Amino acid sequence: MDTQAAAHGHHHFERATEVLKQEHRLIEKVLAAVEKLAGHPGPIPVEPWEKAIDFIRNFADKCHHLKEEGLLFPMLEEHGIPREGGPVGMMLMEHEEGRGYVRGMAAALAAAKGDAEGAKKQLAENARAYLRLLKEHIAKEDQILFEMADAHIGPQGQRRLLEQFEEHEREEMGPGVHEKYLEIANELERFNG
């Protein structure tokens, strides 16, 4: 391994799936905070909700899910795991379903200034549906899909994926973004409102 490669974050991993699993652990921290927020009595704590939605949209979706959709899943297809009808198709559908709940949360938060009670109910309902979906979704990926990936994608393919993940973060997210969302996740974890 050359020193330049070692300077980048993902290169201490042997497998691309290890990166995705580590991101799952970070996403789970935010899901735990969302669970607290959804059950929060009294007025909606707007700022933590905004941070949680920002994290979900930009880290969980744009950084993490797009690595899966744009890089891992196509490589699985190259290795004979079909997109339609199998676990990959199911994961794609669940990503879309999750995006719908996130839109619902964002819309409820935007409406909170007008109809606070209605917004609170809509926010909690969408948040709880998202939590149910994502917890199961993460378990399926960790226990089934990533196991399949590791069984089908050899060291060379894993290295290629790791490089593509780096590139995705640089081009799509820009420098320092991963750190920003790590900080947001830690901040939300401390929310006990």
N, C-alpha and C positions, 0 to 999 in steps of 0.2 A: 504493500500500500504506500503510495507516495505521500509526502508530507502535506502537499496541497490538498489532496483528497481528505486527509485526516482533519484538516482545519474545518471542513464542513460538517454540519450536524449529523447527518444520517449515516456517515461512513463507519461509525462504531457498531453499526448493525450489520449482520450477515445477510439478513433477509428483509425484503420490502415489507412483508407482513408484520415484522416486529415494529416497524415505524408506525404502521396503521394501528397496531394494538396499543402502542404507547399513546397515540392520539386518542384512542377510545378511552383510556384512563383519564385523560384531561377532560374530554367531553362529559364523562360520568360525574366529574366534580361539578360541572356547571348544571347538569341534570339534577343533582342533589340540591343545588341552590334554587333551581326553578321549582322543585317540589316544595321547598320552604316558602318561596314567593307565592305560589298558587294557594297555599293555605294561610297566608298572612291576613290576620284580622285588621279591620280598619281600612283607611284609604290605601289606594294602590301605591306602593313605593316605586315611583316612576323611574328613578335613576338606575337602580339595580335591574329593573326589567329591561330598560334600554340597553344596558351593558350585556345582559344575557342574550337578548335578541341579536345584538351586534356580533357576539361571539358565535352564536348558532349559525347566523347567515354567512359570516366571513371566515370563521375557522372551521366549524363542523361541516358546512356545506361547500364553500368555495375552495378551501384548502384540502379538507379531508375527503369529502365525497367525490370531488372532481378528480382526485388522485385515483380513487377506485374506478370511477366511471370512464375516465379518459385514458388510464394507463394499465391498471391491474386487470380490469375486466376484459379489455381487448386482448391482453396477453393470455388470459385464460382461454379465450376463444381460439387463439393461435395454437393452443395446446389441446384443442379438441373438447373443451367444455362449452356447450352451446349457450348462447345468450338467451334464446327463447325457451321457455318451459322448464328451465332448470333453476338452480339457486341464484345464478346471476340475474336472470329475469326478475326473480322475486325481490332481490336486493334493489334493483333499479326501481321497481314499483314502490317499494317502501321509501326510497329516497324521495320520490315524487309525492307520496302521501305525506311525508314529514314536512316537505316544503309548503304544502297546503295548510297544515296546522300552524306553521311559523307565520304564514301570511295572516292567518286568523288572529294570532297573538299580536302581531304588529298593528293590524286594523283596530283591535280592541284597545290597545294602548293609545292609539291616535284618537279614539273616540272618548277616552276617559275624561277629558275635560268637559264634555257635554253631558253624557249620561254615565255618571261614575258607577252606579250600581249595575246597570246592564253591561257596561264594559268589563267590570270586575268578573262577572259571571262568564262572559265570553272568553276572557283572558284565561281564567282558571280551567274552563272546559277544554280549550285548545291546548293549553299547557299539559293537562293531565293525559289527553289523547296522545300528544307528542311523546310524553314520558313513557307511556305504555309501549308505544311503537318502538321507540329508540332502544329501550332496555332489551327488548326481545331481539331487535335487529342486531345490536352489538353482540349479543350472545351467539346468534346464528353465524355472524361473520367470524368471530373469534373461534368458535368450536367446529364449524362446518366448512365454510368457504375458504378461510385462510389455511385450514388443514389441507384442503384440496389443492390450493395454490402451491403450498410447500411440497406436496407430493408430485405435482406436475411440472413446476418451474425449477430448473436446475440452478446451480450457482451462477452461471453466466447470465441467465435471464434475471435472476434476483439482483445481480450487480447492475444490469441495464435499468431495471426498474428503480433502484435506489438513485441512480444518476438522473433518471427522468423526474423523480420526486423532487430532487434538488432544483432542477431546472424549472419545474412547475412553481415551486415556491418563489424562486427568484423572479420569474416573469409575471406570474399572476398576482403574487402577494407583495413583492418588494422586500427590501432588507428590513430586518427588525420586527417584522409583523408577527412572526411566531412568538417572539419574546413578549410583544404587546398582549397577545391573547393568553399567554401563560400567566401574565400578571393579572389580567381580568379574571381568569379562572380562579386564581388564588384569592383575589379580592372578594369574588362572589362566594367562595367557600367560607369566608369569614362572616358572611351576612347571617345574622341571627334574628333580625327584626322581630 
